[in-house]
Amino acid sequence: MTDISGLIRMRNRFLALTATSFLLWQFMHLLESVLPTSTGAFAVIGVAGFVGLAGFMGAMIMFLIYAGRVTKTQTQAVIQDELFAFNQAKALRIGFIALMGFVIAGFVASDFVELPSELTFRMLMMVGVAVPIFAFLAFDRGSGDEDDAQDESGADL
């Protein structure tokens, strides 16, 4: 069971890296659209955005590799599959609530200030992608710990 737990941990680490690098990439795009192109920081922002994009692509590839390995192993318990689906559904619900909260806050803010559409859509995308991923990782954090507390014979330590 420790092999599947290790695969799940690596899958979750690459999922976290995917979400983090996605946020970095998109945040740098936001800064590029807000800052004037003549500033010295523009080159640094461009490089950081490229690093975020490259990190996102690399982490996504590694996540897909580890997700495939987790799926291929038949040693994962049925209860863990059900827990995974339950955590995934909770994370999607939280992501939807966060996205709707952000939309409502945007509507309220638009009564007082002019919101650029590119900024608004990019922020919606960032919230819609990152919140469910990080919520899932938070819920899934303890789901594999019970496997590590057993020795080879299956007895609790």
DSSP file with accessible surface (Angstrom, degrees, kcal/mol):
  #  RESIDUE AA STRUCTURE BP1 BP2  ACC     N-H-->O    O-->H-N    N-H-->O    O-->H-N    TCO  KAPPA ALPHA  PHI   PSI    X-CA   Y-CA   Z-CA
    1    1 A M     >        0   0   95      0, 0.0     4,-2.0     0, 0.0     5,-0.1   0.000 360.0 360.0 360.0 -23.7    0.0    0.0    0.0
    2    2 A T  H  >  +     0   0   76      1,-0.2     4,-2.3     2,-0.2     5,-0.1   0.813 360.0  59.1 -69.3 -26.2    2.9    2.4    0.5
    3    3 A D  H  > S+     0   0  113      2,-0.2     4,-2.1     1,-0.2    -1,-0.2   0.944 108.6  43.0 -64.3 -47.3    3.6    2.2   -3.2
    4    4 A I  H  > S+     0   0    0      1,-0.2     4,-2.6     2,-0.2    -2,-0.2   0.893 112.7  54.0 -66.5 -35.6    0.1    3.6   -4.1
    5    5 A S  H  X S+     0   0    2     -4,-2.0     4,-2.5     1,-0.2    -1,-0.2   0.914 108.7  49.2 -64.6 -39.7    0.4    6.1   -1.3
    6    6 A G  H  X S+     0   0   22     -4,-2.3     4,-2.4     2,-0.2    -1,-0.2   0.902 111.1  49.2 -64.8 -41.6    3.7    7.4   -2.7
    7    7 A L  H  X S+     0   0   22     -4,-2.1     4,-2.6     2,-0.2    -2,-0.2   0.911 111.7  49.2 -63.5 -40.9    2.2    7.6   -6.2
    8    8 A I  H  X S+     0   0    8     -4,-2.6     4,-2.6     2,-0.2    -2,-0.2   0.919 110.6  50.6 -65.2 -42.1   -0.8    9.6   -4.8
    9    9 A R  H  X S+     0   0   94     -4,-2.5     4,-2.3     1,-0.2    -2,-0.2   0.925 112.2  46.7 -61.9 -43.4    1.5   11.9   -2.9
   10   10 A M  H  X S+     0   0   54     -4,-2.4     4,-2.4     2,-0.2     5,-0.2   0.915 111.3  51.7 -66.6 -40.5    3.5   12.6   -6.0
   11   11 A R  H  X S+     0   0   17     -4,-2.6     4,-2.1     1,-0.2    -2,-0.2   0.944 111.9  46.8 -58.8 -45.4    0.4   13.1   -8.1
   12   12 A N  H  X S+     0   0   21     -4,-2.6     4,-2.4     1,-0.2    -1,-0.2   0.871 109.9  53.2 -67.8 -35.3   -0.9   15.6   -5.5
   13   13 A R  H  X S+     0   0  148     -4,-2.3     4,-2.4     2,-0.2    -1,-0.2   0.924 111.3  45.7 -64.8 -43.2    2.5   17.4   -5.4
   14   14 A F  H  X S+     0   0   39     -4,-2.4     4,-2.4     2,-0.2    49,-0.2   0.852 110.4  54.4 -70.0 -30.4    2.5   17.9   -9.1
   15   15 A L  H  X S+     0   0   20     -4,-2.1     4,-2.3    -5,-0.2    -2,-0.2   0.929 109.9  47.0 -65.3 -42.5   -1.1   19.0   -9.0
   16   16 A A  H  X S+     0   0   28     -4,-2.4     4,-2.6     1,-0.2    -2,-0.2   0.913 112.6  49.3 -64.5 -41.3   -0.2   21.7   -6.5
   17   17 A L  H  X S+     0   0   89     -4,-2.4     4,-2.6     2,-0.2     5,-0.3   0.888 109.0  53.7 -65.5 -36.5    2.8   22.7   -8.6
   18   18 A T  H  X S+     0   0    4     -4,-2.4     4,-2.1    41,-0.2    -2,-0.2   0.946 111.8  43.7 -61.7 -48.8    0.5   22.9  -11.6
   19   19 A A  H  X S+     0   0    1     -4,-2.3     4,-2.3     2,-0.2    -2,-0.2   0.913 114.9  49.4 -65.5 -40.7   -1.9   25.2   -9.9
   20   20 A T  H  X S+     0   0   75     -4,-2.6     4,-2.3     2,-0.2    -2,-0.2   0.934 112.9  45.3 -65.8 -45.2    0.9   27.4   -8.4
   21   21 A S  H  X S+     0   0    9     -4,-2.6     4,-2.7     2,-0.2    35,-0.3   0.869 110.7  55.3 -69.3 -31.8    2.7   27.8  -11.7
   22   22 A F  H  X S+     0   0   15     -4,-2.1     4,-2.7    -5,-0.3     5,-0.2   0.935 108.8  47.8 -62.6 -44.5   -0.6   28.6  -13.4
   23   23 A L  H  X S+     0   0   50     -4,-2.3     4,-2.7     2,-0.2     5,-0.2   0.907 112.0  49.4 -63.2 -42.3   -1.3   31.3  -10.9
   24   24 A L  H  X S+     0   0   66     -4,-2.3     4,-2.2     2,-0.2    -2,-0.2   0.947 112.2  48.4 -60.7 -47.8    2.3   32.7  -11.5
   25   25 A W  H  X S+     0   0   52     -4,-2.7     4,-1.6    27,-0.2    -2,-0.2   0.938 116.2  42.0 -58.0 -49.7    1.8   32.7  -15.2
   26   26 A Q  H  X S+     0   0    6     -4,-2.7     4,-2.0     1,-0.2    -1,-0.2   0.875 111.9  54.5 -70.4 -35.7   -1.6   34.4  -15.2
   27   27 A F  H  X S+     0   0   99     -4,-2.7     4,-2.3    -5,-0.2    -1,-0.2   0.895 106.6  52.1 -65.1 -37.5   -0.5   36.9  -12.5
   28   28 A M  H  X S+     0   0   21     -4,-2.2     4,-2.3    -5,-0.2    -1,-0.2   0.886 107.3  52.7 -66.6 -35.7    2.4   38.0  -14.7
   29   29 A H  H  X S+     0   0   59     -4,-1.6     4,-1.8     2,-0.2    -1,-0.2   0.897 107.9  52.1 -63.7 -39.0    0.0   38.5  -17.6
   30   30 A L  H  X S+     0   0    9     -4,-2.0     4,-1.4     1,-0.2    -2,-0.2   0.932 109.8  48.0 -61.2 -45.5   -2.1   40.7  -15.3
   31   31 A L  H  X S+     0   0   49     -4,-2.3     4,-3.0     1,-0.2    -2,-0.2   0.882 108.1  55.5 -64.0 -37.1    1.0   42.7  -14.4
   32   32 A E  H  < S+     0   0   57     -4,-2.3    -1,-0.2     1,-0.2    -2,-0.2   0.872 109.5  46.6 -62.0 -36.4    2.0   43.0  -18.1
   33   33 A S  H  < S+     0   0   55     -4,-1.8    -1,-0.2    -5,-0.1    -2,-0.2   0.763 118.5  41.6 -78.5 -21.7   -1.4   44.5  -18.9
   34   34 A V  H  < S+     0   0  100     -4,-1.4    -2,-0.2    -5,-0.1    -3,-0.2   0.869 104.6  67.8 -92.1 -42.0   -1.4   46.9  -16.0
   35   35 A L  S  < S-     0   0   62     -4,-3.0     2,-0.1    -5,-0.2     0, 0.0  -0.495  89.9-105.8 -81.6 148.9    2.2   48.2  -16.1
   36   36 A P    >   -     0   0   77      0, 0.0     3,-1.3     0, 0.0     6,-0.2  -0.415  26.3-124.3 -69.1 148.2    3.6   50.4  -18.9
   37   37 A T  T 3  S+     0   0  108      1,-0.3     5,-0.1    -2,-0.1     6,-0.1   0.645 102.7  68.5 -71.4 -11.9    5.9   48.5  -21.2
   38   38 A S  T 3  S+     0   0  109      4,-0.1    -1,-0.3     3,-0.0     2,-0.0   0.573  75.3 106.3 -86.2  -6.3    8.8   51.0  -20.7
   39   39 A T  S X  S-     0   0   50     -3,-1.3     3,-1.0     1,-0.1     4,-0.4  -0.361  74.7-128.4 -73.9 152.1    9.5   50.0  -17.1
   40   40 A G  T >> S+     0   0   71      1,-0.2     4,-0.7     2,-0.2     3,-0.7   0.773 107.2  64.0 -68.2 -25.5   12.5   47.9  -16.2
   41   41 A A  H 3> S+     0   0   50      1,-0.2     4,-2.8     2,-0.2    -1,-0.2   0.682  82.5  80.0 -72.5 -14.7   10.4   45.5  -14.4
   42   42 A F  H <> S+     0   0   56     -3,-1.0     4,-2.3     1,-0.2    -1,-0.2   0.884  91.8  49.0 -62.3 -38.2    8.6   44.5  -17.6
   43   43 A A  H <> S+     0   0   70     -3,-0.7     4,-2.4    -4,-0.4    -1,-0.2   0.914 111.8  48.9 -67.1 -40.5   11.4   42.2  -18.7
   44   44 A V  H  X S+     0   0  103     -4,-0.7     4,-2.9     2,-0.2    -2,-0.2   0.913 111.2  50.3 -64.9 -40.9   11.5   40.5  -15.2
   45   45 A I  H  X S+     0   0   12     -4,-2.8     4,-2.6     2,-0.2    -2,-0.2   0.911 109.9  50.9 -64.0 -41.1    7.7   40.1  -15.4
   46   46 A G  H  X S+     0   0   26     -4,-2.3     4,-2.1    -5,-0.2    -2,-0.2   0.920 112.2  45.8 -62.4 -43.3    8.0   38.6  -18.9
   47   47 A V  H  X S+     0   0   94     -4,-2.4     4,-2.7     2,-0.2    -2,-0.2   0.928 113.2  49.7 -65.8 -43.9   10.7   36.1  -17.7
   48   48 A A  H  X S+     0   0   27     -4,-2.9     4,-2.5     1,-0.2    -2,-0.2   0.897 110.4  51.3 -62.9 -38.2    8.6   35.2  -14.6
   49   49 A G  H  X S+     0   0    8     -4,-2.6     4,-2.5     2,-0.2    -1,-0.2   0.907 110.2  48.6 -63.8 -40.7    5.6   34.7  -16.8
   50   50 A F  H  X S+     0   0  144     -4,-2.1     4,-3.0     2,-0.2     5,-0.2   0.910 110.5  50.9 -65.5 -40.6    7.6   32.4  -19.1
   51   51 A V  H  X S+     0   0   85     -4,-2.7     4,-3.0     2,-0.2     5,-0.2   0.916 110.9  49.8 -62.0 -41.5    8.9   30.4  -16.1
   52   52 A G  H  X S+     0   0    1     -4,-2.5     4,-2.5     2,-0.2    -2,-0.2   0.921 112.2  47.1 -62.6 -42.5    5.3   30.1  -14.9
   53   53 A L  H  X S+     0   0   50     -4,-2.5     4,-2.6     2,-0.2    -2,-0.2   0.942 114.6  45.8 -64.4 -46.7    4.1   28.9  -18.3
   54   54 A A  H  X S+     0   0   48     -4,-3.0     4,-2.7     1,-0.2     5,-0.2   0.915 114.2  49.0 -63.7 -41.6    7.0   26.4  -18.6
   55   55 A G  H  X S+     0   0   28     -4,-3.0     4,-2.9    -5,-0.2     5,-0.3   0.900 110.6  51.1 -63.3 -40.4    6.4   25.2  -15.0
   56   56 A F  H  X S+     0   0   44     -4,-2.5     4,-2.4   -35,-0.3    -2,-0.2   0.943 112.7  45.1 -62.0 -47.1    2.7   24.8  -15.7
   57   57 A M  H  X S+     0   0  106     -4,-2.6     4,-2.1     2,-0.2    -2,-0.2   0.933 116.6  45.0 -65.3 -45.0    3.3   22.7  -18.8
   58   58 A G  H  X S+     0   0   35     -4,-2.7     4,-2.4     2,-0.2    -2,-0.2   0.925 115.1  47.0 -65.0 -44.4    6.0   20.6  -17.1
   59   59 A A  H  X S+     0   0    2     -4,-2.9     4,-2.8    -5,-0.2   -41,-0.2   0.881 110.6  53.2 -66.2 -36.0    4.0   20.0  -14.0
   60   60 A M  H  X S+     0   0   63     -4,-2.4     4,-2.5    -5,-0.3    -1,-0.2   0.920 109.4  48.6 -65.8 -41.0    0.9   19.2  -16.0
   61   61 A I  H  X S+     0   0   98     -4,-2.1     4,-2.1     2,-0.2    -2,-0.2   0.945 114.3  45.4 -62.5 -46.9    2.7   16.6  -17.9
   62   62 A M  H  X S+     0   0   62     -4,-2.4     4,-2.6     1,-0.2     5,-0.2   0.889 111.3  53.4 -65.2 -38.6    4.1   15.0  -14.7
   63   63 A F  H  X S+     0   0   38     -4,-2.8     4,-3.0   -49,-0.2     5,-0.2   0.935 109.1  48.8 -59.8 -45.4    0.7   15.2  -13.1
   64   64 A L  H  X S+     0   0  106     -4,-2.5     4,-2.1     2,-0.2    -2,-0.2   0.887 110.7  51.4 -63.8 -35.9   -0.8   13.3  -16.0
   65   65 A I  H  X S+     0   0   70     -4,-2.1     4,-2.0     2,-0.2    -2,-0.2   0.955 115.1  40.8 -64.3 -49.8    1.9   10.7  -15.8
   66   66 A Y  H  X S+     0   0   39     -4,-2.6     4,-2.5     2,-0.2    -2,-0.2   0.868 112.4  54.9 -70.1 -34.4    1.4   10.1  -12.0
   67   67 A A  H  X S+     0   0   21     -4,-3.0     4,-2.3    -5,-0.2    -1,-0.2   0.911 108.9  49.5 -63.5 -38.6   -2.4   10.3  -12.3
   68   68 A G  H  X S+     0   0   28     -4,-2.1     4,-2.3    -5,-0.2    -2,-0.2   0.902 110.3  49.9 -65.2 -39.4   -2.2    7.5  -15.0
   69   69 A R  H  X S+     0   0  121     -4,-2.0     4,-1.4     2,-0.2    -2,-0.2   0.895 110.6  49.6 -66.5 -39.3    0.1    5.4  -12.7
   70   70 A V  H  < S+     0   0    4     -4,-2.5     3,-0.2     1,-0.2     6,-0.2   0.924 112.4  48.1 -64.4 -41.4   -2.4    5.8   -9.8
   71   71 A T  H  < S+     0   0  108     -4,-2.3    -2,-0.2     1,-0.2    -1,-0.2   0.886 109.2  53.6 -66.3 -36.7   -5.3    4.8  -12.0
   72   72 A K  H  < S+     0   0  167     -4,-2.3     2,-0.3    -5,-0.2    -1,-0.2   0.791  88.3  89.9 -71.1 -29.8   -3.4    1.8  -13.4
   73   73 A T    ><  -     0   0   34     -4,-1.4     3,-0.5    -3,-0.2    -4,-0.0  -0.535  59.5-163.4 -72.4 130.2   -2.6    0.3  -10.0
   74   74 A Q  T 3  S+     0   0  169     -2,-0.3    -1,-0.1     1,-0.2    -3,-0.1   0.319  72.9  86.3 -93.5   7.1   -5.4   -2.0   -8.8
   75   75 A T  T 3   +     0   0   81      2,-0.1     2,-0.3   -74,-0.0    -1,-0.2   0.551  57.8 111.6 -85.8  -7.6   -4.2   -1.9   -5.2
   76   76 A Q  S <  S-     0   0   32     -3,-0.5     5,-0.0    -6,-0.2    -6,-0.0  -0.505  72.8-119.0 -71.3 131.8   -6.2    1.2   -4.3
   77   77 A A     >  -     0   0   36     -2,-0.3     4,-1.7     1,-0.1     5,-0.1  -0.277  12.5-121.6 -71.1 154.1   -9.0    0.4   -1.9
   78   78 A V  H  > S+     0   0  100      1,-0.2     4,-2.4     2,-0.2     5,-0.2   0.909 113.8  55.7 -61.3 -40.8  -12.7    1.0   -2.9
   79   79 A I  H  > S+     0   0  117      1,-0.2     4,-2.6     2,-0.2    -1,-0.2   0.892 105.7  52.0 -63.0 -33.9  -13.1    3.3    0.2
   80   80 A Q  H  > S+     0   0    7      2,-0.2     4,-2.5     1,-0.2    -1,-0.2   0.892 108.2  51.1 -70.4 -36.5  -10.2    5.4   -1.0
   81   81 A D  H  X S+     0   0   77     -4,-1.7     4,-2.2     2,-0.2    -2,-0.2   0.912 112.2  46.9 -63.6 -42.0  -11.8    5.7   -4.5
   82   82 A E  H  X S+     0   0  118     -4,-2.4     4,-2.4     2,-0.2    -2,-0.2   0.899 112.2  49.7 -66.8 -38.9  -15.1    6.8   -2.8
   83   83 A L  H  X S+     0   0   59     -4,-2.6     4,-3.0    -5,-0.2     5,-0.2   0.907 109.2  52.7 -65.1 -39.9  -13.2    9.2   -0.6
   84   84 A F  H  X S+     0   0   55     -4,-2.5     4,-2.5     2,-0.2    -2,-0.2   0.940 111.3  45.7 -59.3 -48.2  -11.4   10.6   -3.7
   85   85 A A  H  X S+     0   0   51     -4,-2.2     4,-2.4     2,-0.2    -2,-0.2   0.898 113.2  50.3 -63.9 -39.4  -14.7   11.2   -5.4
   86   86 A F  H  X S+     0   0  110     -4,-2.4     4,-2.4     2,-0.2    -2,-0.2   0.936 112.5  46.3 -64.2 -46.2  -16.2   12.8   -2.3
   87   87 A N  H  X S+     0   0    6     -4,-3.0     4,-2.4     1,-0.2    -2,-0.2   0.887 111.7  52.3 -63.4 -38.5  -13.2   15.1   -1.9
   88   88 A Q  H  X S+     0   0   94     -4,-2.5     4,-2.2    -5,-0.2    -2,-0.2   0.920 110.0  47.8 -64.6 -42.8  -13.4   16.0   -5.6
   89   89 A A  H  X S+     0   0   44     -4,-2.4     4,-2.2     2,-0.2    -2,-0.2   0.907 112.1  49.5 -65.8 -41.7  -17.1   16.9   -5.4
   90   90 A K  H  X S+     0   0   55     -4,-2.4     4,-2.4     1,-0.2    -2,-0.2   0.912 110.8  50.4 -62.8 -41.3  -16.5   19.0   -2.2
   91   91 A A  H  X S+     0   0    3     -4,-2.4     4,-2.7     1,-0.2    -2,-0.2   0.900 109.6  50.0 -65.4 -39.8  -13.6   20.8   -3.9
   92   92 A L  H  X S+     0   0  109     -4,-2.2     4,-2.5     2,-0.2    -1,-0.2   0.894 110.3  51.1 -65.4 -38.6  -15.7   21.6   -7.0
   93   93 A R  H  X S+     0   0  136     -4,-2.2     4,-2.5     2,-0.2    -2,-0.2   0.933 111.7  46.5 -62.4 -45.3  -18.5   22.9   -4.8
   94   94 A I  H  X S+     0   0   70     -4,-2.4     4,-2.8     1,-0.2    -2,-0.2   0.908 111.9  51.5 -64.5 -41.2  -16.1   25.2   -3.0
   95   95 A G  H  X S+     0   0    3     -4,-2.7     4,-2.5     2,-0.2    -1,-0.2   0.910 110.5  48.7 -61.2 -41.2  -14.6   26.3   -6.3
   96   96 A F  H  X S+     0   0  126     -4,-2.5     4,-2.8     2,-0.2     5,-0.2   0.927 111.9  48.4 -65.3 -43.3  -18.0   27.1   -7.6
   97   97 A I  H  X S+     0   0  113     -4,-2.5     4,-2.6     2,-0.2    -2,-0.2   0.921 112.7  48.5 -63.2 -42.7  -18.9   29.1   -4.4
   98   98 A A  H  X S+     0   0   32     -4,-2.8     4,-2.4     2,-0.2    -1,-0.2   0.916 112.1  49.5 -63.5 -41.3  -15.6   31.0   -4.6
   99   99 A L  H  X S+     0   0   46     -4,-2.5     4,-2.3     2,-0.2    -2,-0.2   0.933 112.5  46.3 -64.8 -43.7  -16.2   31.8   -8.3
  100  100 A M  H  X S+     0   0   71     -4,-2.8     4,-2.6     1,-0.2    -2,-0.2   0.889 111.5  52.4 -67.1 -37.6  -19.8   33.0   -7.7
  101  101 A G  H  X S+     0   0   39     -4,-2.6     4,-2.6    -5,-0.2    -1,-0.2   0.908 110.1  48.8 -61.9 -40.1  -18.5   35.1   -4.7
  102  102 A F  H  X S+     0   0   66     -4,-2.4     4,-2.3     2,-0.2    -2,-0.2   0.896 110.8  50.4 -67.2 -39.4  -15.9   36.6   -6.9
  103  103 A V  H  X S+     0   0   43     -4,-2.3     4,-2.4     2,-0.2    -2,-0.2   0.936 111.8  47.5 -63.5 -45.0  -18.5   37.4   -9.6
  104  104 A I  H  X S+     0   0  108     -4,-2.6     4,-2.4     1,-0.2    -2,-0.2   0.932 111.6  50.3 -62.9 -43.6  -20.8   39.0   -7.1
  105  105 A A  H  X S+     0   0   55     -4,-2.6     4,-2.8     1,-0.2    -1,-0.2   0.890 109.9  52.1 -61.9 -37.3  -17.9   41.1   -5.7
  106  106 A G  H  X S+     0   0   19     -4,-2.3     4,-2.3     2,-0.2    -1,-0.2   0.902 108.4  49.7 -64.9 -41.3  -17.1   42.1   -9.2
  107  107 A F  H  X S+     0   0  140     -4,-2.4     4,-0.6     2,-0.2    -2,-0.2   0.915 113.3  46.5 -63.8 -41.9  -20.6   43.3   -9.8
  108  108 A V  H >< S+     0   0   78     -4,-2.4     3,-1.1     1,-0.2     4,-0.4   0.939 113.6  48.4 -64.7 -45.2  -20.6   45.3   -6.6
  109  109 A A  H >X S+     0   0   36     -4,-2.8     4,-2.6     1,-0.3     3,-1.7   0.852 101.6  64.4 -65.0 -32.9  -17.2   46.8   -7.4
  110  110 A S  H 3< S+     0   0   56     -4,-2.3    -1,-0.3     1,-0.3    -2,-0.2   0.710  92.6  63.9 -67.8 -16.3  -18.3   47.7  -10.9
  111  111 A D  T << S+     0   0  129     -3,-1.1    -1,-0.3    -4,-0.6    -2,-0.2   0.735 115.9  29.0 -72.6 -21.9  -20.8   50.1   -9.4
  112  112 A F  T <4 S+     0   0  165     -3,-1.7     2,-0.3    -4,-0.4    -2,-0.2   0.728 127.3  23.8-110.0 -32.5  -18.0   52.1   -8.0
  113  113 A V  S  < S-     0   0   85     -4,-2.6     2,-0.6     2,-0.0    -1,-0.3  -0.944  78.6-106.3-135.2 157.7  -15.0   51.7  -10.3
  114  114 A E        -     0   0  177     -2,-0.3    -4,-0.1    -3,-0.1    -3,-0.1  -0.739  34.2-155.6 -84.2 121.0  -14.5   50.7  -14.0
  115  115 A L        -     0   0   52     -2,-0.6     2,-0.1    -5,-0.1    -5,-0.0  -0.884  15.5-126.8-100.8 122.4  -13.1   47.2  -14.2
  116  116 A P     >  -     0   0   74      0, 0.0     4,-2.4     0, 0.0     5,-0.2  -0.422  15.6-133.2 -65.6 139.8  -11.1   46.3  -17.3
  117  117 A S  H  > S+     0   0   82      1,-0.2     4,-3.0     2,-0.2     5,-0.3   0.889 103.2  53.4 -65.1 -39.7  -12.5   43.2  -19.0
  118  118 A E  H  > S+     0   0   94      1,-0.2     4,-2.4     2,-0.2     5,-0.2   0.940 111.4  46.5 -62.1 -43.4   -9.2   41.5  -19.5
  119  119 A L  H  > S+     0   0   52      2,-0.2     4,-2.4     1,-0.2     5,-0.2   0.937 114.3  48.1 -61.5 -45.7   -8.4   41.9  -15.8
  120  120 A T  H  X S+     0   0   38     -4,-2.4     4,-2.3     1,-0.2    -2,-0.2   0.938 114.0  44.6 -64.0 -47.4  -11.8   40.6  -14.8
  121  121 A F  H  X S+     0   0  142     -4,-3.0     4,-2.3     2,-0.2    -1,-0.2   0.895 113.2  50.7 -67.1 -38.5  -11.8   37.6  -17.0
  122  122 A R  H  X S+     0   0   47     -4,-2.4     4,-2.4    -5,-0.3    -1,-0.2   0.922 111.4  48.2 -65.7 -40.9   -8.2   36.6  -16.1
  123  123 A M  H  X S+     0   0   57     -4,-2.4     4,-2.6    -5,-0.2     5,-0.2   0.900 110.0  52.4 -66.2 -39.4   -9.0   36.9  -12.4
  124  124 A L  H  X S+     0   0   40     -4,-2.3     4,-2.8    -5,-0.2    -2,-0.2   0.920 110.5  48.5 -60.1 -42.2  -12.2   34.8  -12.9
  125  125 A M  H  X S+     0   0   78     -4,-2.3     4,-1.9     2,-0.2     5,-0.3   0.918 110.9  50.4 -64.5 -42.0  -10.0   32.1  -14.7
  126  126 A M  H  X S+     0   0   19     -4,-2.4     4,-2.6     2,-0.2     5,-0.4   0.930 114.5  43.2 -63.5 -44.4   -7.5   32.2  -11.8
  127  127 A V  H  X S+     0   0   27     -4,-2.6     4,-1.7     1,-0.2    -2,-0.2   0.932 113.3  52.5 -66.1 -44.3  -10.1   31.7   -9.1
  128  128 A G  H  < S+     0   0   27     -4,-2.8    -1,-0.2    -5,-0.2    -2,-0.2   0.799 119.2  34.4 -64.8 -28.2  -12.0   29.1  -11.2
  129  129 A V  H  X S+     0   0   50     -4,-1.9     4,-1.1    -5,-0.2    -2,-0.2   0.895 121.9  41.0 -90.8 -48.0   -8.8   27.0  -11.7
  130  130 A A  H  X S+     0   0    6     -4,-2.6     4,-2.7    -5,-0.3     5,-0.3   0.900 106.3  57.6 -76.1 -41.7   -6.9   27.5   -8.5
  131  131 A V  H  X S+     0   0   45     -4,-1.7     4,-2.5    -5,-0.4     5,-0.2   0.941 108.7  44.3 -61.2 -48.8   -9.5   27.3   -5.7
  132  132 A P  H  > S+     0   0   20      0, 0.0     4,-2.6     0, 0.0    -1,-0.2   0.907 114.6  50.7 -63.7 -35.4  -10.9   23.9   -6.6
  133  133 A I  H  X S+     0   0   34     -4,-1.1     4,-2.4     2,-0.2    -2,-0.2   0.958 114.1  42.0 -66.0 -49.7   -7.4   22.4   -7.0
  134  134 A F  H  X S+     0   0   77     -4,-2.7     4,-2.1     1,-0.2    -1,-0.2   0.874 114.3  52.7 -67.5 -33.1   -6.1   23.7   -3.6
  135  135 A A  H  X S+     0   0   15     -4,-2.5     4,-2.4    -5,-0.3     5,-0.2   0.935 109.9  48.8 -65.6 -43.7   -9.4   22.8   -1.9
  136  136 A F  H  X S+     0   0   16     -4,-2.6     4,-2.8    -5,-0.2    -2,-0.2   0.929 110.7  50.4 -60.4 -44.8   -9.1   19.2   -3.3
  137  137 A L  H  X S+     0   0   20     -4,-2.4     4,-0.7     1,-0.2    -1,-0.2   0.886 110.0  50.6 -62.9 -36.0   -5.5   19.0   -2.1
  138  138 A A  H  < S+     0   0   63     -4,-2.1     3,-0.4     1,-0.2     4,-0.4   0.921 115.0  42.5 -67.1 -41.8   -6.5   20.2    1.4
  139  139 A F  H  < S+     0   0   65     -4,-2.4     3,-0.5     1,-0.2    -2,-0.2   0.870 116.2  48.2 -70.7 -36.8   -9.3   17.6    1.6
  140  140 A D  H >< S+     0   0    6     -4,-2.8     3,-1.0    -5,-0.2     4,-0.4   0.551  85.4  94.9 -82.5  -6.2   -7.2   14.8    0.1
  141  141 A R  T 3< S+     0   0  193     -4,-0.7     3,-0.4    -3,-0.4    -1,-0.2   0.888  93.0  32.2 -55.8 -45.2   -4.2   15.5    2.4
  142  142 A G  T >  S+     0   0   39     -3,-0.5     3,-0.8    -4,-0.4     4,-0.4   0.445  92.1  94.3 -95.4   3.3   -5.1   12.9    5.1
  143  143 A S  T <  S+     0   0    8     -3,-1.0    -1,-0.2     1,-0.2     3,-0.2   0.769  90.4  40.5 -72.6 -21.5   -6.7   10.3    2.9
  144  144 A G  T >> S+     0   0   10     -4,-0.4     3,-0.8    -3,-0.4     4,-0.8   0.463  89.2  91.1-103.6   1.2   -3.6    8.2    2.4
  145  145 A D  H <> S+     0   0   95     -3,-0.8     4,-0.8     1,-0.2     3,-0.5   0.822  77.2  62.5 -68.9 -29.6   -2.2    8.4    5.9
  146  146 A E  H 34 S+     0   0   89     -4,-0.4     3,-0.4     1,-0.2    -1,-0.2   0.811  98.2  58.2 -68.1 -25.0   -3.9    5.3    7.2
  147  147 A D  H X4 S+     0   0   15     -3,-0.8     3,-1.1     1,-0.2    -1,-0.2   0.856 102.3  53.6 -69.9 -34.0   -2.0    3.2    4.7
  148  148 A D  H 3< S+     0   0   61     -4,-0.8    -1,-0.2    -3,-0.5    -2,-0.2   0.686  97.5  66.1 -73.8 -17.8    1.3    4.4    6.1
  149  149 A A  T 3< S+     0   0   52     -4,-0.8     8,-2.4    -3,-0.4     2,-0.4   0.332  90.6  79.3 -88.6   8.5    0.3    3.3    9.6
  150  150 A Q  B <  S-A  156   0A  73     -3,-1.1     6,-0.2     6,-0.2  -148,-0.1  -0.908  71.9-138.0-115.1 146.0    0.3   -0.4    8.7
  151  151 A D    >   -     0   0   69      4,-2.2     3,-1.6    -2,-0.4    -2,-0.0  -0.213  44.0 -80.7 -88.4-173.3    3.2   -2.7    8.3
  152  152 A E  T 3  S+     0   0  185      1,-0.3    -1,-0.1     2,-0.1    -2,-0.0   0.813 128.4  55.8 -59.1 -33.2    3.7   -5.3    5.5
  153  153 A S  T 3  S-     0   0   96      2,-0.1    -1,-0.3     1,-0.1     3,-0.1   0.599 116.3-111.6 -78.5  -8.5    1.4   -7.9    7.2
  154  154 A G  S <  S+     0   0   39     -3,-1.6     2,-0.2     1,-0.3    -2,-0.1   0.413  73.4 135.0  94.7  -3.4   -1.4   -5.4    7.3
  155  155 A A        -     0   0   50      1,-0.1    -4,-2.2    -5,-0.0    -1,-0.3  -0.561  62.1-106.9 -81.2 145.1   -1.4   -5.1   11.1
  156  156 A D  B      A  150   0A 123     -2,-0.2    -6,-0.2    -6,-0.2    -1,-0.1  -0.441 360.0 360.0 -67.4 141.6   -1.6   -1.6   12.6
  157  157 A L              0   0  154     -8,-2.4    -1,-0.1    -2,-0.1    -8,-0.0  -0.488 360.0 360.0 -84.6 360.0    1.6   -0.3   14.1
